């Protein structure tokens, strides 16, 4: 005949070492689950903070770059108490002089010496 199945109470009372191991494994699993959840939440918060900090730095540096490019491409003139006015250097047409023009000028200067 087949042995009747033991109930959970009989199994626990019959072998306390096994039940202690099961309880310990359950506690470790629960601790790991809670720790990994909070670690994941903290990581997401860090990522969001870094993205926000990067966006604010890009915005402030973008404004500084635009200001400096404007200053670089213009000549600032102060007239009276009216404030500053700017001359856009990029809009000025500059004639390109070829190297042969410079050579002919150098030859004429060399003849004068």
JOWO-V156696 format. One record per backbone hydrogen bond with DSSP energy under -1.0 kcal/mol. NH is the residue of the N-H (numbers start at 1). CO is the residue of the C=O. Records with the same first field share a line. If there is no record, write none. Layout:
NH=CO ; CO
This chain:
11=7
12=8
13=9
14=10
15=11
19=15
20=16
21=17
22=18
23=19
24=20
25=21
26=22
27=23
28=24
29=25
30=26
31=27
32=28
33=29
34=30
35=31
36=32
37=33
38=34
39=35
40=36
41=37
42=38
43=39
44=40
45=41
46=42
47=43
48=44
49=45
50=46
51=47
52=48
53=49
54=50
55=51
56=52
57=53
58=54
59=55
60=56
61=57
62=58
63=59
64=60
65=61
66=62
67=63
68=64
69=65
70=66
71=67
72=68
73=69
75=87
77=85
79=83
82=79
85=77
87=75
89=73
92=89
102=98
103=99
104=100
105=101
106=102
107=103
108=104
109=105
110=106
111=107
112=108
